[in-house]
Amino acid sequence: MIKHYFNIALLILISANSIAQENEFDNDGKRDGHWKVNFEGTSNTKFEGNFEHGKETGTFKFYKKGFYDHPTAIMDFEQAQDSVHVTYYAQSGKSISEGMMLDKKREGKWVYYHQKSDSIMMIESYKNDKLNGLQKTYFTNGKLAEKTNYVHSQKHGESLIYADNGQVTKELHYKEGELHGPAVYYTPKGIKTIQGQYQEGRKTGNWRYFSDGELEREEDY
């Protein structure tokens, strides 16, 4: 019986020490060790993770108010770096998107997932929180739907639009976010329908229109 009470007392002491070790500060007043913060006035977790003298380290979990079954975001901080890998989740716990952040800005490759499957919906590339490089969008069957180049979050360069059978339906070019350069349109079977040129977002020069692959008419702008 004495041993039983001793075990209970020991368990209470361990629990008390565990609680005491949460949400502590170091001698400089910086967060240190494991932190678990609740939404104000509730016992529901807002976020939890570990600090080393004010700097986040390891895995952090963030929750949305009213939804506590699964984190809405998980951040994995890398040692001795300012970068963090972030994964965002739906309320069901399904992954929505993931990628790297540097100084709280998106950096490098980001992946987005379709709502009703685990297949990739989009892949983007960021530099200093701005789209830079190819943005690829996919159908739920995994085939490419669009491939467009970006510079400073503006469409710049070639843009290809695909049908779900893999056929290119639009070949376009952009300059600083506006259509600029040659443009060709096709049916999902690969038959050319329109061919022309854009300049600063407007049609220019000779435009040719086709029917069943045969030239039907031309227009000059």
C-alpha positions as CSV (number, residue, x, y, z in Angstrom):
1,M,0.0,0.0,0.0
2,I,2.8,2.4,0.9
3,K,4.5,1.5,-2.4
4,H,1.3,2.3,-4.2
5,Y,1.0,5.8,-2.7
6,F,4.7,6.3,-3.4
7,N,4.2,5.5,-7.1
8,I,1.3,7.9,-7.3
9,A,3.3,10.7,-5.6
10,L,6.2,10.0,-7.9
11,L,3.9,10.3,-10.9
12,I,2.5,13.6,-9.7
13,L,6.0,14.9,-9.2
14,I,7.1,13.9,-12.7
15,S,4.0,15.5,-14.2
16,A,4.6,18.7,-12.2
17,N,8.2,18.9,-13.4
18,S,7.1,18.3,-17.0
19,I,4.6,21.2,-16.7
20,A,7.2,23.4,-15.1
21,Q,9.6,22.7,-18.0
22,E,7.2,24.1,-20.5
23,N,7.0,27.7,-21.6
24,E,10.2,28.8,-19.9
25,F,12.6,31.6,-20.7
26,D,16.4,31.6,-20.5
27,N,18.5,34.2,-18.5
28,D,18.2,36.6,-21.4
29,G,14.4,36.5,-21.4
30,K,14.2,34.4,-24.6
31,R,12.0,31.4,-25.1
32,D,13.8,28.2,-24.3
33,G,12.8,24.5,-24.3
34,H,9.4,23.1,-25.1
35,W,6.6,25.6,-25.6
36,K,2.9,24.9,-25.8
37,V,0.6,27.9,-26.2
38,N,-3.2,27.6,-26.1
39,F,-5.9,29.8,-27.6
40,E,-6.7,32.5,-25.2
41,G,-9.3,31.4,-22.6
42,T,-9.2,27.8,-23.7
43,S,-7.2,24.6,-23.1
44,N,-6.9,24.1,-26.9
45,T,-3.5,24.2,-28.4
46,K,-2.6,27.1,-30.7
47,F,1.0,26.0,-31.4
48,E,3.7,23.9,-29.8
49,G,7.4,23.4,-30.5
50,N,10.9,23.8,-29.2
51,F,13.1,26.9,-28.8
52,E,16.8,27.2,-28.3
53,H,17.5,30.6,-26.7
54,G,14.7,32.3,-28.7
55,K,15.2,30.4,-31.9
56,E,12.8,27.8,-33.2
57,T,14.2,24.3,-33.7
58,G,12.8,21.0,-34.8
59,T,9.1,20.5,-35.5
60,F,6.4,23.1,-34.8
61,K,2.7,22.4,-35.0
62,F,0.1,25.1,-35.6
63,Y,-3.7,24.7,-35.1
64,K,-6.7,26.6,-36.4
65,K,-9.2,27.7,-33.8
66,G,-12.1,25.3,-33.7
67,F,-10.2,22.5,-35.4
68,Y,-7.8,20.6,-33.2
69,D,-7.8,17.1,-34.5
70,H,-4.9,17.9,-36.9
71,P,-2.4,20.8,-37.3
72,T,-3.2,23.2,-40.1
73,A,0.6,23.7,-40.5
74,I,3.7,21.8,-39.6
75,M,7.1,23.6,-39.8
76,D,10.4,21.8,-39.6
77,F,13.2,24.2,-38.7
78,E,16.7,23.2,-39.8
79,Q,19.7,23.5,-37.5
80,A,21.9,26.6,-37.9
81,Q,19.8,27.9,-40.8
82,D,17.1,30.4,-41.3
83,S,15.1,28.1,-43.6
84,V,12.1,26.1,-42.6
85,H,10.1,23.4,-44.4
86,V,6.4,24.1,-44.2
87,T,3.5,21.7,-44.9
88,Y,-0.1,23.0,-44.9
89,Y,-3.0,20.7,-44.2
90,A,-6.8,20.6,-44.7
91,Q,-9.1,20.1,-41.7
92,S,-9.2,16.4,-42.6
93,G,-5.4,16.2,-42.2
94,K,-4.7,15.9,-45.9
95,S,-1.7,17.7,-47.3
96,I,-2.5,20.9,-49.3
97,S,0.9,22.3,-50.1
98,E,4.5,22.1,-49.0
99,G,7.8,23.9,-49.6
100,M,10.6,25.9,-48.0
101,M,10.5,29.4,-46.4
102,L,13.5,31.6,-45.8
103,D,13.1,34.6,-43.5
104,K,9.3,34.0,-43.7
105,K,9.3,34.1,-47.5
106,R,8.7,31.3,-49.9
107,E,11.9,30.1,-51.5
108,G,12.6,27.3,-54.0
109,K,10.3,24.5,-55.0
110,W,6.6,24.5,-53.7
111,V,4.2,21.6,-54.3
112,Y,0.4,21.8,-54.2
113,Y,-1.9,18.8,-54.1
114,H,-5.3,18.1,-55.6
115,Q,-8.2,18.3,-53.1
116,K,-9.6,14.9,-53.6
117,S,-6.4,12.9,-54.2
118,D,-2.7,12.8,-53.3
119,S,-1.7,13.6,-56.8
120,I,0.3,16.8,-57.5
121,M,-1.8,19.7,-58.8
122,M,1.0,22.3,-59.2
123,I,4.7,22.8,-58.9
124,E,6.1,26.3,-58.5
125,S,9.5,27.9,-58.0
126,Y,10.0,30.9,-55.8
127,K,12.8,33.4,-55.2
128,N,12.3,35.9,-52.3
129,D,8.5,35.1,-52.2
130,K,8.1,35.8,-55.9
131,L,7.4,33.2,-58.7
132,N,10.5,32.6,-60.7
133,G,10.9,29.8,-63.2
134,L,8.5,27.2,-64.4
135,Q,5.0,26.8,-63.0
136,K,3.6,23.4,-63.9
137,T,-0.1,22.5,-63.4
138,Y,-1.3,18.9,-63.6
139,F,-4.6,17.1,-64.3
140,T,-5.8,14.6,-61.7
141,N,-4.6,11.9,-64.0
142,G,-1.0,13.2,-63.6
143,K,-0.7,14.6,-67.1
144,L,0.5,18.1,-67.6
145,A,-2.2,20.8,-68.0
146,E,0.0,23.9,-68.2
147,K,3.6,24.9,-68.2
148,T,4.4,28.6,-67.9
149,N,7.5,30.5,-67.1
150,Y,7.5,33.3,-64.5
151,V,9.9,36.1,-63.7
152,H,9.2,38.3,-60.6
153,S,5.7,36.7,-60.3
154,Q,4.8,37.8,-63.9
155,K,4.4,35.5,-66.9
156,H,7.5,35.9,-69.0
157,G,8.5,33.6,-71.8
158,E,6.8,30.5,-73.2
159,S,3.4,29.2,-71.9
160,L,2.0,25.9,-73.0
161,I,-1.6,24.7,-72.4
162,Y,-2.4,21.0,-72.7
163,A,-5.6,18.9,-73.2
164,D,-5.9,16.0,-70.8
165,N,-4.8,13.7,-73.6
166,G,-1.4,15.4,-73.6
167,Q,-1.9,17.4,-76.7
168,V,-0.8,21.1,-76.7
169,T,-3.8,23.3,-77.3
170,K,-2.1,26.8,-76.9
171,E,1.4,27.9,-77.6
172,L,1.8,31.4,-76.1
173,H,4.5,33.8,-75.2
174,Y,4.5,36.6,-72.5
175,K,6.6,39.6,-71.7
176,E,6.3,41.1,-68.2
177,G,2.8,39.6,-67.7
178,E,1.4,40.5,-71.2
179,L,0.9,38.4,-74.2
180,H,3.9,39.2,-76.5
181,G,5.2,37.1,-79.4
182,P,3.9,34.2,-81.5
183,A,0.7,32.5,-80.6
184,V,-0.7,29.2,-82.0
185,Y,-4.0,27.5,-81.0
186,Y,-4.9,23.8,-81.6
187,T,-7.8,21.5,-81.0
188,P,-7.4,18.6,-78.5
189,K,-6.6,16.5,-81.5
190,G,-3.7,18.7,-82.5
191,I,-5.3,20.4,-85.5
192,K,-4.2,24.0,-85.8
193,T,-7.1,26.6,-85.5
194,I,-5.4,30.0,-85.1
195,Q,-2.0,31.4,-85.7
196,G,-0.8,35.0,-85.0
197,Q,1.3,37.4,-83.1
198,Y,0.8,39.5,-79.9
199,Q,2.5,42.7,-79.0
200,E,2.1,44.1,-75.5
201,G,-1.2,42.2,-75.0
202,R,-2.7,43.1,-78.4
203,K,-3.0,41.2,-81.6
204,T,-0.7,42.5,-84.3
205,G,0.3,41.7,-87.8
206,N,-1.2,38.9,-89.8
207,W,-3.6,36.4,-88.1
208,R,-4.6,33.2,-89.8
209,Y,-7.7,31.1,-89.0
210,F,-8.1,27.5,-89.9
211,S,-11.0,25.0,-90.3
212,D,-10.3,21.3,-90.2
213,G,-6.6,22.2,-90.7
214,E,-7.3,24.3,-93.9
215,L,-6.8,28.0,-94.0
216,E,-10.2,29.7,-93.8
217,R,-9.5,33.4,-93.5
218,E,-6.8,36.0,-92.6
219,E,-7.0,39.2,-90.7
220,D,-4.4,42.0,-90.4
221,Y,-4.0,44.1,-87.2
